Amino acid sequence: MEPHIISKKAIAFLRNLVFGVEDSLVSTVGLLSGIAVAGTSRDTIFLTGVVLIFVEAFSMGVGSFISEHAVESYASKESKSNADHSHTKLGGIVMFFSYFVAGFIPLFPYMVTEVKRAFPFSILISLLALFGLGILTGKLFRLNIWSRGWQMLILGGIAIALGIIVGKGVEVFLG
């Protein structure tokens, strides 16, 4: 099998796409699950989710741009070549949109039904999306697709469980 060469732009695109989708799914469903299990109203859950998605999508996009830009600047300085920052902008844009779009997957059930029904549906579709993302990354990077799918699902599931445990713990603490 001959080696598969991927350009810097393609690497930046894929890295930010996978990271943005994964982080958004895990962060959003973890937060929503944590506040839903604490008995929060549907309106508050929806508001919290929308604020999280907008703020985190922007933060992640800017963070990606700044870190990629710094690394590229350092690498070009060390190699005494001109820096090509076009992929750093692409990375930030991809991170923003991938986080933004994926965040609405776990939020959607809370938009259309009451909390009691939305809670398990949000978790289920988020876990399925994580499993699908794992399969996709396995396929893109020529790795075992099932292993990558289960890895994403299990690690995402742990984060969701953490959100639920913290939400329930704070609810008990606040009494």
FENBELRA-V261709 format. One record per residue. N is the residue number from 1. SS is DSSP state (helix for helix, strand for strand, loop for the rest). PHI is phi in radians with two decimals (none if undefined). PSI is psi in degrees with one decimal (NA if undefined). Layout:
[[N,SS,PHI,PSI] [N,SS,PHI,PSI]]
This chain:
[[1,loop,none,125.8] [2,loop,-1.38,150.4] [3,loop,-1.11,147.8] [4,loop,-1.79,114.0] [5,loop,-1.64,127.5] [6,loop,-2.05,133.1] [7,loop,-1.22,163.3] [8,helix,-1.04,-39.4] [9,helix,-1.12,-42.9] [10,helix,-1.15,-40.1] [11,helix,-1.10,-46.4] [12,helix,-1.07,-42.0] [13,helix,-1.07,-53.1] [14,helix,-1.15,-43.2] [15,helix,-1.04,-46.7] [16,helix,-1.27,-33.9] [17,helix,-1.11,-52.1] [18,helix,-1.13,-46.3] [19,helix,-1.11,-44.1] [20,helix,-1.11,-46.7] [21,helix,-1.13,-48.9] [22,helix,-1.07,-49.1] [23,helix,-1.13,-39.3] [24,helix,-1.15,-46.7] [25,helix,-1.04,-49.6] [26,helix,-1.18,-48.8] [27,helix,-1.11,-45.7] [28,helix,-1.20,-48.4] [29,helix,-1.18,-34.2] [30,helix,-1.11,-46.0] [31,helix,-1.15,-49.1] [32,helix,-1.06,-41.4] [33,helix,-1.13,-41.5] [34,helix,-1.11,-40.4] [35,helix,-1.44,-27.5] [36,helix,-1.19,-42.2] [37,helix,-1.19,-19.3] [38,loop,-1.46,2.9] [39,loop,1.50,23.6] [40,loop,-1.31,149.4] [41,loop,-1.20,157.0] [42,helix,-1.02,-43.0] [43,helix,-1.08,-41.3] [44,helix,-1.20,-39.8] [45,helix,-1.08,-45.5] [46,helix,-1.09,-47.7] [47,helix,-1.03,-47.2] [48,helix,-1.05,-43.6] [49,helix,-1.10,-44.3] [50,helix,-1.13,-44.8] [51,helix,-1.06,-46.2] [52,helix,-0.99,-49.4] [53,helix,-1.06,-46.7] [54,helix,-1.15,-47.7] [55,helix,-1.17,-46.8] [56,helix,-1.22,-36.5] [57,helix,-1.06,-45.0] [58,helix,-1.13,-47.2] [59,helix,-1.06,-44.7] [60,helix,-1.16,-40.3] [61,helix,-1.09,-46.2] [62,helix,-1.14,-43.3] [63,helix,-1.05,-41.4] [64,helix,-1.10,-47.5] [65,helix,-1.04,-48.4] [66,helix,-1.12,-45.5] [67,helix,-1.21,-42.8] [68,helix,-1.13,-39.1] [69,helix,-1.12,-44.3] [70,helix,-1.12,-44.2] [71,helix,-1.11,-44.3] [72,helix,-1.13,-41.2] [73,helix,-1.09,-43.4] [74,helix,-1.11,-46.5] [75,helix,-1.09,-41.1] [76,helix,-1.24,-33.5] [77,helix,-1.16,-43.7] [78,helix,-1.16,-37.9] [79,helix,-1.59,0.0] [80,loop,0.97,42.2] [81,loop,-2.14,169.0] [82,loop,-1.35,137.8] [83,loop,-1.38,135.3] [84,loop,-1.86,102.9] [85,loop,-1.64,8.9] [86,helix,-1.11,-35.6] [87,helix,-1.33,-19.6] [88,helix,-1.23,-38.1] [89,helix,-1.17,-44.5] [90,helix,-1.02,-44.5] [91,helix,-1.02,-44.9] [92,helix,-1.12,-40.9] [93,helix,-1.18,-44.4] [94,helix,-1.11,-42.5] [95,helix,-1.04,-46.8] [96,helix,-1.01,-54.4] [97,helix,-1.22,-36.2] [98,helix,-1.18,-40.0] [99,helix,-1.15,-45.8] [100,helix,-1.05,-51.9] [101,helix,-1.15,-46.6] [102,helix,-1.14,-28.4] [103,helix,-1.09,-26.2] [104,helix,-1.38,-10.9] [105,helix,-1.13,-54.9] [106,helix,-1.28,-20.4] [107,helix,-1.40,-29.3] [108,helix,-0.88,-48.2] [109,helix,-1.00,-33.8] [110,helix,-1.27,-16.9] [111,helix,-1.39,-26.0] [112,helix,-2.01,-11.0] [113,loop,-2.61,171.4] [114,loop,-1.25,162.4] [115,helix,-0.99,-42.6] [116,helix,-1.01,-38.4] [117,helix,-1.49,-36.1] [118,helix,-1.16,-37.2] [119,helix,-0.93,-59.3] [120,helix,-1.20,-33.2] [121,helix,-1.15,-40.8] [122,helix,-1.06,-45.0] [123,helix,-1.13,-46.2] [124,helix,-1.05,-50.6] [125,helix,-1.20,-30.2] [126,helix,-1.20,-42.7] [127,helix,-1.13,-40.8] [128,helix,-1.12,-39.8] [129,helix,-1.13,-40.2] [130,helix,-1.12,-42.4] [131,helix,-1.06,-44.8] [132,helix,-1.10,-39.6] [133,helix,-1.12,-40.1] [134,helix,-1.08,-42.9] [135,helix,-1.09,-44.7] [136,helix,-1.07,-45.5] [137,helix,-1.15,-37.5] [138,helix,-1.06,-42.3] [139,helix,-1.17,-45.4] [140,helix,-1.10,-39.1] [141,loop,-1.79,12.4] [142,loop,0.99,47.9] [143,loop,-2.00,172.1] [144,loop,-1.13,114.1] [145,helix,-1.16,-38.0] [146,helix,-1.22,-40.9] [147,helix,-1.08,-44.7] [148,helix,-1.15,-40.1] [149,helix,-1.08,-49.9] [150,helix,-1.14,-36.4] [151,helix,-1.06,-47.8] [152,helix,-1.09,-44.8] [153,helix,-1.09,-46.3] [154,helix,-1.18,-47.2] [155,helix,-1.14,-39.9] [156,helix,-1.10,-40.5] [157,helix,-1.07,-37.9] [158,helix,-1.11,-42.3] [159,helix,-1.13,-39.6] [160,helix,-1.11,-45.6] [161,helix,-1.04,-39.7] [162,helix,-1.07,-44.7] [163,helix,-1.04,-41.5] [164,helix,-1.17,-44.7] [165,helix,-1.08,-45.8] [166,helix,-1.14,-44.2] [167,helix,-1.04,-44.9] [168,helix,-1.17,-40.0] [169,helix,-1.12,-42.7] [170,helix,-1.17,-39.7] [171,helix,-1.04,-44.7] [172,helix,-1.13,-43.2] [173,helix,-1.08,-43.1] [174,helix,-1.34,-18.5] [175,loop,1.28,NA]]
